Amino acid sequence: QVRLLESGGGLVQAGGSLRLSCAASGSIFRFNQMAWYRQALGKQRELVAALSSGGSTNYADSVKGRFTISRDNDKRTVYLQMNSLKPEDTAVYYCNADARMTFGRYYWGQGTQVTVSS
């Protein structure tokens, strides 16, 4: 069983910053990839940023240059540093772990709300 616990969401003014954390139960080396997704009200869930076990990253065009995904293996935690936030970044942010090789499935956290005011 894998548990992912997000934290760090909140209310911030446009132009501000937040750092989201996703703490995993057990080693994150078990995961082929960890990623952050978001879902705004009335919209589909979309990929924000992904980090492979090999260290390669992938970002949505809308966040390139503003968001950075990183990890701390010792703390079993993946981070999403969000700078220059815009109102359109408002969404529930979810942590995702690709555990297909180890457990045959993906895992999701419960989500954390990010609200950016104009």
N, C-alpha and C positions, 0 to 999 in steps of 0.2 A: 504494500500500500504506500502511496506517495501523497504527501500533503504539501500544499503550497499556500503560504500565508502572505498576502500582500499588506503593505502599510505605506503611509506617506502621502496619501491623498489629502485633499482639502480645498479650501477656497483661496484663490490668489488673484491679484489684479493682472490685467494684461501687461505683458513685459516682464513679469516676475518669473520665478523659478520654483520648481519642486523636485524632490528626488523620491521616486518610488522604490520600495524594496520588496523582494519576493524571497522569502526564506523557505527552503525546501527541507523536508525531513529526509535525512540521509544524504549521501554524496551526490553532487550534481554531475559528477563524471558519468553517472549512469544514463544521462540523457544525451541524445544525439544533438539536441538543440533546445535552447530555452528562448522564449519570446514574450513580448508584450503585445497584447491586442487591446483594442478599445471599441466601445459601442456607445454611440450617442443615441439620445432619445429618438426613436422612430427610424433608426438607421441600422444597417447590417454591421456585424462585428467585422473589424478590419485589422490587418496586421500593422503594427506600428514599428516594431524593431525586433530583430532576431539575432541570436548569437549562437554559433555552432560550437560543438565541443572542440573543434580545431581552432576556434578563435575568429572565424570570419563573421562579418556582420552584414546585415541587410536592413535598410530603412525604407519606410514609405516616403515617397517624394515630398509629401506635405510636411515632414518633420526633419528632413535632411538638413544638417547644419545647425539644428536647434536641440535635438535630442541625442543622447548617447547611452547605449546599452553597455553594461560591463558586469563583471562577476568577481566575487571573492570566494574562491574554492574552499578556503579554510572555514569560512562562515556559512558555506552552503547557500549563498545569497546572490541573487541577480538584481541589478539596479537599473533604473531608468532615470537618468538625469535629464530634466526637461527645462530648457531655458527659453527666454523670449516667448513665453506662452501667449497664445491668442485665444479669444473667445471660442473659436471653432475647435480648439483642443478639448473643450468640455465634453466629458464622457466618463463612463465607468471603464477603468483600466483593469485588464485581466492578465495574470501571469499564466503562461502555458509551458508545459514540459513535454517534449517529444520523447516518450519512453517506450516506443514501439519495439526497439531491439531488446529491451530488458523485460518489459511487462506487457508488451503487445498492444499498447494504447497510448493516447494522449491524456494528460492531466491538466486540470484547470484550478486556479485559485478562485476565491469567492468574489473578487473584484474590489476595487477601491475607487471612490468617486473623486474626480478632479473637476473643479468648477473654476472657470476663468472669467472674471467679470471685466466688462469694458470700461 
